[in-house]
Amino acid sequence: MTNPEPHTPIVTNDPRPADPDDDKLLTPGEVATMFRVSPKTVTRWHQTGKISAIRTPGGHRRFRAKEIKQLLGDA
C-alpha cells in the first residue's frame, strides 16, 4: 500500500482563495482600532454576546479575524 502525497492541497468548492489572515487572532486593541472604538467597548461587545472570543492560556481575549472581517463587511 502506498501513502498519498504528504502535501496534497485541500480542494474545496469555494471559488474564493483562502485568506491566510482568516486564522489570525486579534487583540481587543486591534479590534478596537478597526472599529474606531475603545478596547473596553470591544470587551463589552463580547460580554453581551455581540462578538465571540477565545481565551488564551493566560486568560486574555482574542478575536477571530474572520468573524471581525465579516462584521466589518470585508469578507
C-alpha positions as CSV (number, residue, x, y, z in Angstrom):
1,M,0.0,0.0,0.0
2,T,1.4,3.4,-0.9
3,N,0.9,6.6,1.1
4,P,-0.7,9.6,-0.6
5,E,1.4,12.7,-1.3
6,P,2.2,14.3,2.0
7,H,1.5,17.8,0.8
8,T,-1.7,17.2,-1.2
9,P,-3.7,20.5,-1.4
10,I,-7.1,20.6,0.1
11,V,-9.8,21.1,-2.5
12,T,-13.0,23.0,-1.8
13,N,-16.0,24.1,-3.8
14,D,-15.4,27.7,-2.7
15,P,-14.2,29.7,-5.7
16,R,-12.6,32.3,-3.5
17,P,-8.9,31.8,-2.5
18,A,-8.4,31.1,1.2
19,D,-7.3,34.2,3.1
20,P,-4.4,33.4,5.4
21,D,-5.4,36.2,7.8
22,D,-8.7,34.4,8.5
23,D,-6.9,32.2,11.0
24,K,-5.3,35.1,12.8
25,L,-6.4,36.0,16.3
26,L,-6.8,39.7,17.2
27,T,-6.4,41.5,20.5
28,P,-9.1,43.7,21.8
29,G,-6.9,46.7,21.0
30,E,-6.6,45.6,17.3
31,V,-10.3,45.1,17.0
32,A,-11.0,48.5,18.7
33,T,-8.7,50.2,16.1
34,M,-10.6,48.5,13.2
35,F,-14.0,49.7,14.6
36,R,-12.7,53.0,15.9
37,V,-13.9,52.3,19.4
38,S,-12.1,51.8,22.7
39,P,-10.9,48.3,23.8
40,K,-13.3,48.5,26.6
41,T,-16.2,48.7,24.1
42,V,-14.8,45.6,22.4
43,T,-14.8,43.8,25.7
44,R,-18.3,44.9,26.4
45,W,-19.4,43.6,23.0
46,H,-18.0,40.2,23.9
47,Q,-19.7,40.2,27.3
48,T,-23.1,41.0,25.7
49,G,-22.6,38.3,23.1
50,K,-22.3,40.6,20.0
51,I,-18.9,39.1,19.1
52,S,-17.3,35.8,20.2
53,A,-13.8,35.4,21.6
54,I,-11.5,32.7,22.8
55,R,-9.3,32.9,25.9
56,T,-5.5,32.4,25.8
57,P,-4.0,30.2,28.5
58,G,-3.2,33.4,30.4
59,G,-6.9,34.4,30.3
60,H,-6.7,37.1,27.6
61,R,-9.4,37.6,25.0
62,R,-8.6,37.0,21.3
63,F,-11.0,37.5,18.5
64,R,-11.0,35.6,15.2
65,A,-10.1,37.9,12.3
66,K,-12.6,36.1,10.0
67,E,-15.5,37.0,12.3
68,I,-14.3,40.6,12.7
69,K,-13.9,41.0,8.9
70,Q,-17.5,39.7,8.4
71,L,-18.8,42.2,10.9
72,L,-16.9,45.0,9.0
73,G,-18.4,43.8,5.7
74,D,-15.0,42.9,4.2
75,A,-15.5,39.2,3.9
